[in-house]
Amino acid sequence: MKQTYFLIFLLFMNCNSKPETDAFVSNFGYSILLPENWPEYEDEDNTNAFFDTKEWTGNLRITPVKIDPNKNSELLKSEMESFNGKAEPFKTKEGFKGLKYSEKNGQDFMYYWYIIAKNKMFICSFTIDLDKKDTPKNLKELEKVAETLNSIELKNTSP
């Protein structure tokens, strides 16, 4: 009987625990919280790229671009219009405005987020295999990516 209570206790503790995250501070002036086992890998210049090293579930890329902070609203409106109704607006927990959309790209499926934060626009993408698009595992990974992007904080806001 004690073993049963102990097993129930362990299950309860595991069900309520949040996934582990690691703080990542970019040399491009921002920080994020990454899921554990998502280290940075070498990619294009001015881009931070990450993936799960235990099991590949997609690649996350974040590219910050300097923008004129006085034209944020105009830029977001212009970007929204350029997607002809295929993008939808959202806000991060820090109050940064953005848009998101997705599309098929060859054998891949791409999710995009554009986040405008003061003097930066973050162009973010998450690439998965096309055949994984509607799987429960992919939906779980998209939640991780959304939480990661929601955690963006500026560290150096000078233009």
N, C-alpha and C positions, 0 to 999 in steps of 0.2 A: 504494500500500500504506500509506503514512504517513497518507493521508486516511482510510482505512478504520479504522486504529487510533484516529485522532483522533475520528472519529464514534462509535466504540464507547465511547471514554472519555467523551464528552459525554453519550451515552445513559445510561451507568452512573452518572454524577454526577447527572443529572436524576432517575433512578429512585430513588436513595437519599436524595434531599434531602426533608426534611420541609416541609410547607406553611409559609409564613411566617405569623407571628402578631404581633399588636400588643397591648401591655399597655393595658388600660383600667382606670382608677381611677374608681369611681362616687362621686358626692357622697353616696351612701347607705351608705358605710362598708364597701365591699368592692372587690376587684379581680378581673379575669378576663383570660385571654388570648384574644383574638378572632382569627379568621382574617383575613388581610389583605383589604382592600376591604370590610370590614363596619363602617362607621361607625355611630355612634349617630344616631338621628333622633328628632324630637319626638313624644312619645306622651302617655299619661296621666300625671298627677301621680304621683310616687313609683315610676315605672317607667322602666327603661332599655330601649330598643328598638333592634334592629340588623337589617341585611340586607345582602346582597352587592350592591354598586353596579355591578359588571360585568355580572352576570346574576342577575335575581331568582330565588332558589331557596327562598324562604320568609322569614318574619319571626320573629325571636327576641325575646321579651320577658322581662325579669327584674324581678320586683316583690318587694323585701324588706319583710317585715312584722315589727315587733318582737313578741317573745313572751317569756313567763316562762321563763327557762332552767331552772328547777326542774321544769318540767312537759313537757320535751321528749319523753320516752318516752311519756307519756300522750297528747300531741298526735299523735305519729306513729301510735300504735296507733289512735286515734280516726279519723284521716284514712284509714288503711288499711281500717278497718271500713266507712267511709262509701262506699267504692267496691265493696263486695260482691264481693270476689275479682277485680276487674278491674285492680287495681294490683299492682305487684310492688316489693319493697324493693331498695335498692342503697346503696352507700357511695361517696363521692368519695375522691380520693387523699388529701385532708386528714383523712379519717375521719368526715366529716359523713354522717349517715344521711338517707335520703330514700325516696321512692316515685316510681314513674313509671307512666303509663298513657297511652292514646291513644283517640281517638274521632272519628267523623264529625260534622261540624257544618255542615249545609247543603252548599255546594259546596266546603267546605274540609275538610282533615283536620288535626286538632290533636293534638300530642304535648305532654304535661304532665310536669313534674318538680316535686316538692316536696322541698326540701332544708332540713334543720334544722341550723343552725350556731350553737351557743351561744344567743345572745339574738335570733336572727333566723330566720325561715322565709322561704326564697326560693321564690316561686311563679313557675315558668318555663314558657313555652309556645313552641312552634315551629309556625307555621301554614304549610301548603302547599296548593296546589290539589289537590282530591280525585283528579283524574286523574293526578297525579304520584306518588301514594302508593307504588306498588310498583316504581318505576323505579330503575335503578342509580344515576342522578344523585341521587335523593332519599336513597338509602341512604348515599351518600358525604357528603351534607350532614348527615345525622343523626350521622355519625361526628364531623364538625366541631363540631356542637352539643354532643354528649356530651363532647368534649374541652374545649370552652369551659366547660361547667358543672362539669366535673371540676376545673377550675383555680380555682374560687371560693376566695378567701382573704379573711378578715375583716380590715379595716384599722382599724376603730374598734369595739371590743367593749363599750364602756360602754352600759348599758341606757338 
